[in-house]
Amino acid sequence: MTTPYEILTKPLFSSVKSAKIRFMLYGLLFILGFIFVSGLSFYLVIRPLKITLNRSPADFNLPAEDVILTTEDGLKLSAWYLATPVAALASPGVAKSDKSAIILIHGYPAEKSDMLSIAKALWPDFSLLLYDQRYFGKSEGGYTTLGVKERLDLKAALDFLESRGFSAKGGKKIGVFGFSLGGAVGIITAAEDSRINATASYGAFSNLKILGSETYSHLWPLNKPLVQLMLFWSRLLFGESLADLSPENAVAKLTIPSFIIHSKEDEQISFVHAERFQESLKQNPHAEFYFIEHGLHGELPLDFDSRLKEFFQRSLK
């Protein structure tokens, strides 16, 4: 028999139980929604809208050979090779230079033509190789891996230059300059591949986990969960966590000439990253720094070209 107490309290217990179920359901829906938004955000990061500049070497009066680089994982990358005049005249199409070479790597989400103004300042003192990183420009690839597999792109560029006769043993050294993502790729690869004899970067990130925290800083307290999910998605898709992709750890291993350029007003990759590079390079006697007082991400000071050229002239002689 149902007692008066049970009759009075049953609706209360029932409503409390119902509230708990609703709370748990809403919590589950929030977590699933959060994971979905995180995954969508990561997808948009690795498949950004591409910046296409529609410029060619001819626009800068630069003679270039169209070449295709093939990466270790089978992607075809679009590239331009600018041989020094003597080499170009001596053997068109398979030119070998008596000078050193520099690989120029664009940033995210641009393409190789973004490097043409810098190429104009460096050529003909050096042979040059400009290429579209995977996914960007005219290169193959379904998405960017933010530096994880872009190391294979740079190694394909090194293979090409090696086939054209460039090597430190032969006195024709190879340098790498990269902007932003390109700079980070250059630094990491230099720590892995001894064919790189000097590296320079402008506006590169020192650590993607830190960059992620800075990017999501306005979403506190969701900042840390978003960063952790970013690392999870990267390991799931790339086979390697972005936390393992640390240019600041890579640069600490370098003994070759290393040039770090960064603006103190960089609004996309904060000056903190340059300071971390400086700390990591304190044991490298060949490290150089150029910290620009003013300028947003990618803005070049008037003396940028001359400073970069002088660095490579010293480092690749």
N, C-alpha and C positions, 0 to 999 in steps of 0.2 A: 504494500500500500504506500502511495506517495504521501509523504508528510507535508504539513503546511510549510515547513522550512525549505524543503526541496522545491515546492511549487514557487516560493518567493525568490529563491536564489538561482534556479535553473536559467532564467533569461540572462542574469548577470554573468554566470559562468560561460554561457553560450556566446555572449557578446564579446567577452574577453578572449575566448578561444578564436572567435572569428577575427578579432582585431590582430591577434598574433599571426594568423594565417595570412591576412592581408599585408601585414608588415613584412613578413618573410617573402611574399610574392613580389611586393614592390621592390624589396631589396635585391631579389634575384633579377628582376627586370632591369634595375639600375645597373647592376654589375654586367649583365649581358649587353646592355646598351653602351656602357662605357667601353667594353672590349671591342664592340663593333665600331664605335667612333674612333678608337685608337687604331684599329686595323685600317679603316678608311683613310685616316690621316697619314698613316705610314705609306699606304698605296699612292696617295697624292704626292708625297715627298719623293718617292722613287720613280714616279712617272709625272714629273712636272711639265708644265707648258714650256716648250723649247723656245729659246731666243734665237731667231735666225736673222743674221745681219745682211745676207746677200752681198757680201763683198768678196773679191777675189784678189790674188796676188797682183794681177795686172792693174788693178786700181791703185796700187802702190808702186807701180813700175818694178815689180819683183818677178824675176824669171823663175817659174816653179814647175816641177814635174809632178803630175798626179800619180800617186802610188797607193797601193792597197796593202795594209798590214794585216796579217792573220795571227790572231791570238792563240794561246795554248788551248783554250776551250772552244776554238773554232769560229770565232766571230771575225768578220771582215770590217776593218776600220779604214775610213777615208782619210788620206793624208796628202800633204804637200811637202816635197823635198826641194830645198833651195841650195844648190851646190854653189861653191865659190866660183867666180868667173873663169879662172884658169881651169878648174876641174870640168866645168860645164862645156868649155870649148874643146877640151882634150878628148872627152868621151861622152857625148850626149846619151842620155838614157841610162847609162851605167857609170855615172861620174864618180870618180874617187878624188877626194880633196886632200891637199897637202896642209890644210888647216884643221883646227879642231871644230867640233860640231856642238850645237845646242839644240835640245828638244824643248819646244814650247808647249805647255799644257794649259788649256783654257779652264775656266771655272764653271760652276753650276749656276744656271742651266744653259750656258752659252755654247759656242762651237768654235772651231779652230780659227775662223776669220777674225775673231775677237783679239787674236794675238798678232795681227798683221802690222799694226802700228809699232809694236815692239820689235817685230821681225825687221821692219824697215830700219830701225836704229842699229840692229846688230849685224845685218848683212851689208857688205860682203866680207866683213872681218871674220865671220864664222859661217860654215855651212849650217843650215837650219832644217829642222823637221817639225812640222806642225801637224797634229792629227786630231780628229774628233774622238773624244772618249766614247765608250760604248753607250748606246741609246741616243746620244746627242748628235747633232749635225746630220751627216750622211752615213754615219756608221751604223752597223747592225747592233741589236740588243733590245730586249723587251723592256728594260728598265735600268736605271743606274743603281749601283750597289754602294754608292757613297764612299768609295775608296777601297772596298774589300777586294773586288775583282778587277778594279781599274789598274791594279798593280800588274796584271797580265797584259793590259793595254800598253803600259810603258815598257814592259819587257819585250813586247813585240816591236816597239819602236827601236829599242836597243839592238835587237836582232837585225833589223834593217840596216842601221848605221854600221854595225859590225860587218855586214855583207858588203858595204861600200868602203871598207878599209879603215874604219875608225877603231882605234884601240889605244890604250895608254902605252902598251909595249911598242907600238909603232910611232909613238910621239904625237898621235892625233887623238887627243882626249875628247871625252863627252861630258857636257854639262847639261843640267836640267833646270829650267825655270818654270814654275807653275803659279797660277793665280788661284787663291781660295782653295777649292777642292783639288785643283791641279797641283797646288803647292804641297798639300798634305800627301798626295799620291807620290810626288817626287821625293819627299823626305822619307816616307816609309820604304819605298823601293830602293833608295840609296843605301839604307841599312841592310838590305837583302842582296843587292846586286853590285858587285865591285866594279862593274863596267862604268858606273857613274863616278866621275872624278871631281865634280863640284855641283852643289845644288843651291838654288836661290828660290825663295818663295815670297809672295806678297799676299797678306791677308789670309793666311792659312789657319785652320783650326788646330789646336794642340791635342784635343781630346773630344771625341764625338759625344761621349756621355755628358761632359761638362757643357758642350754646346746645346745638347738637348735640354738640360736643366735650365739654361739661360733662355732658350726658346719658350719653354713652358712656365717660366717664372711667374707670369701674371695669373696662372691658373692654380695657385696655392689654394688648398692642400692637395690638389690632384697632380701636382708637379712630379713627385717621385713615382707614383703608379704609372703615369704616362711614359716616363723615361724607362722604367722597367719593362713595360709592354713593348716599347720601341726596340729594346735589346732582345726581347723574346721573338718579335717578328723578324728581326734581322737574322737571328740564329736559325729560325725555321726556314727562311727563304734563301739566305746566302750560305748557310752552313757554318757561319762564324758570327759571333756577337760583335756588334759595333763597339762594345766595351773593350774588346781586344785590339781594336784599331786605334792605336795611340801614337800619333806622330811625335809627341813629346818624349815618349820612351824610345822611339826609333832614333830621334835626333841625338839622344844621349850616347848612342853607340857610334856616331859618326866621328871620324878623325879627318875627313876631307874638308876643304873649304865650304863653309855653309853661311849663307847670307839670308838674314831674316828681315823682312820689310813689313811694316805695319803702321796703320794710322791710329793715333790715339783717340780719334773721333769715330772710328769704325762702328757703325750702328748694327751691323749684321754679325760680325765675329769680333767680340770685344777685345780690347787691348790686353786683357788678362791672359789671353792665349799667347801673345808675344812675350809677355813676362815669364810665362811658364817655359817657353822655348829658351829664353835667355838663361834661366836657371839650369835647364837641362844641358845647355851648351857651355857651361862655365869651365869645363875641363878641356874644351876644344880650343887650342891656340889659333886655329884658322877660322874661328867664327867671327862674323861681322854682323852689325845691326844698323838699321836705318829706321828710326822711329819718327814718323811724320806728325807734326803738331796738329795739322788740320786736314780734313778731307774725309769724305764718306767712303764706304766700301767700294774699291775699284777706281777711285779718283787718283790720277797719277800726278805727282808734283812735277814742276818744270825740269828738275834735274834728275828725274827718275831714269830716263834712258841712259844718260851719261854715267850715272852711278852703277847701273846694272852692267853696262858694257865694260867699265873699268874693272869691276869685280871679276868677270869672266876672263878678261885679258890677263889679269894677275894669276888667276887660279888654273887656267888651262894652258899656260905657256909651256 
